[in-house]
Amino acid sequence: MMEDAESGAAVSLRGLRRSFGDVRAVDGVDLLVAPGELVALLGPNGAGKTSTMEILLGLSAPDEGEARLFGRPPRRAAAQGLVGAMLQSGGFLHEMTGREIVQIMAAQYPRPLKVDEALRRAGVAKEARLRYGGLSGGQRQRIRFAAALVCDPDLLVLDEPTVAMDVQGRQDFWAAMREYATGGRTVLFATHYLAEAQDFADRVVLMRHGRIVADGSVAEICARVEGRTIRAVLDDADPAWLRGLPGVSAASVHGERVELHCQDSDRALRALLQRPARDVEVSAMTLEDAFVALTGDSGPRGSAGGHTVVTAAKEV
Ligand SMILES: Nc1ncnc2c1ncn2[C@@H]1O[C@H](COP(=O)(O)OP(=O)(O)OP(=O)(O)O)[C@@H](O)[C@H]1O
């Protein structure tokens, strides 16, 4: 059964380990991604996302374990134009135009897209006439996206693809990704923007300390974290009093705004309302709440929800 799933997988990682000195960057990662899946790889800084992606692309060798893309060694899959990648490391010559860069990439593959088509899909047709070195960070990212797309790959691997893009740039990028993904192509992307994972991915893989700690849909990941969140406005909020309320597992106070993580929100709410609380809101766990609880991290900047919660990390 496992073998069948593996032979048909777009990505198959088995028992991957990779250390740098004392640091276990990747510590036993097993992952199967089926063709057509849109997978977000999440985790705090240093969780091992980039190291995992570098191994799966054949850019670095694991100490143990094996990576396969469409049943092939990663480098063979890349040479056949089956996989396009956009990584954080590596750059292009600043003197070349964006168009020249994409042309050079196209020449390396058996069945490339037309260069103009790749530039159009990446939303960078006009700027591609300019020197790469003169482009803004967001425009460079789009040239890199066109370079990843030009081999017309079945799998895209993207490490923080929208970093440095403005709001419009991000929206255009994800629209282009939707166009790419129609027709059953596969995308694996790492991001610190949880809203991007929530909006685009049908599966979320959460990493911490080189290991996968949760894997499922956004709804499934959120359901892993029990309880609800109560938000309210309260004068003279006392964190110690709030933490001691029945049903409350963690509390944070920002000025007069309080946020309570609750195992039993009904009991917590009755206790909270002994005081004149206003603007009370009870909500299910968000992806950010789950991220915090499952990784023990205070959450990335700019992520969905715009708030962080103080809570105990939960080992899984
Ligand atoms: N070439 C290297 N030499 C030494 N240590 C490394 C190297 N590459 C990664 N590491 C270490 O391995 C761990 C995992 O790093 P990695 O870049 O894979 O994490 P990440 O989840 O991608 O983090 P970020 O979100 O910050 O990009 C970190 O502790 C990092 O410092």
The ligand as an SDF file (V2000), in Angstrom:
LIG
                    3D

 31 33  0  0  0  0  0  0  0  0999 V2000
   24.5350   25.5980    5.8350 N   0  0  0  0  0  0  0  0  0  0  0  0
   24.2630   25.5770    7.1330 C   0  0  0  0  0  0  0  0  0  0  0  0
   25.2510   25.5850    8.0540 N   0  0  0  0  0  0  0  0  0  0  0  0
   24.9880   25.5280    9.3900 C   0  0  0  0  0  0  0  0  0  0  0  0
   23.7450   25.4840    9.8980 N   0  0  0  0  0  0  0  0  0  0  0  0
   22.7150   25.4890    9.0320 C   0  0  0  0  0  0  0  0  0  0  0  0
   22.9160   25.5380    7.6000 C   0  0  0  0  0  0  0  0  0  0  0  0
   21.6920   25.5160    7.0120 N   0  0  0  0  0  0  0  0  0  0  0  0
   20.7800   25.4680    8.0050 C   0  0  0  0  0  0  0  0  0  0  0  0
   21.3730   25.4540    9.2110 N   0  0  0  0  0  0  0  0  0  0  0  0
   20.6990   25.3760   10.5210 C   0  0  0  0  0  0  0  0  0  0  0  0
   19.7210   24.3590   10.4360 O   0  0  0  0  0  0  0  0  0  0  0  0
   18.5250   24.7540   11.1010 C   0  0  0  0  0  0  0  0  0  0  0  0
   17.3520   24.7050   10.1480 C   0  0  0  0  0  0  0  0  0  0  0  0
   17.4970   25.7700    9.2160 O   0  0  0  0  0  0  0  0  0  0  0  0
   16.5050   25.9940    7.9940 P   0  0  0  0  0  0  0  0  0  0  0  0
   17.0590   27.1300    7.1860 O   0  0  0  0  0  0  0  0  0  0  0  0
   16.2880   24.7140    7.2950 O   0  0  0  0  0  0  0  0  0  0  0  0
   15.1710   26.4220    8.7440 O   0  0  0  0  0  0  0  0  0  0  0  0
   13.8650   27.1580    8.1710 P   0  0  0  0  0  0  0  0  0  0  0  0
   12.6970   26.4620    8.7760 O   0  0  0  0  0  0  0  0  0  0  0  0
   13.9130   27.2190    6.6860 O   0  0  0  0  0  0  0  0  0  0  0  0
   14.0250   28.5940    8.8050 O   0  0  0  0  0  0  0  0  0  0  0  0
   13.5720   30.0570    8.2400 P   0  0  0  0  0  0  0  0  0  0  0  0
   12.0920   30.1320    8.4370 O   0  0  0  0  0  0  0  0  0  0  0  0
   14.3140   30.9820    9.1280 O   0  0  0  0  0  0  0  0  0  0  0  0
   13.9910   30.1440    6.7970 O   0  0  0  0  0  0  0  0  0  0  0  0
   18.8080   26.1280   11.6840 C   0  0  0  0  0  0  0  0  0  0  0  0
   19.1940   25.9760   13.0210 O   0  0  0  0  0  0  0  0  0  0  0  0
   19.9410   26.6500   10.8310 C   0  0  0  0  0  0  0  0  0  0  0  0
   20.7340   27.5570   11.5580 O   0  0  0  0  0  0  0  0  0  0  0  0
  1  2  1  0
  2  3  1  0
  2  7  2  0
  3  4  2  0
  4  5  1  0
  5  6  2  0
  6  7  1  0
  6 10  1  0
  7  8  1  0
  8  9  2  0
  9 10  1  0
 10 11  1  0
 11 12  1  0
 11 30  1  0
 12 13  1  0
 13 14  1  0
 13 28  1  0
 14 15  1  0
 15 16  1  0
 16 17  2  0
 16 18  1  0
 16 19  1  0
 19 20  1  0
 20 21  2  0
 20 22  1  0
 20 23  1  0
 23 24  1  0
 24 25  2  0
 24 26  1  0
 24 27  1  0
 28 29  1  0
 28 30  1  0
 30 31  1  0
M  END
$$$$
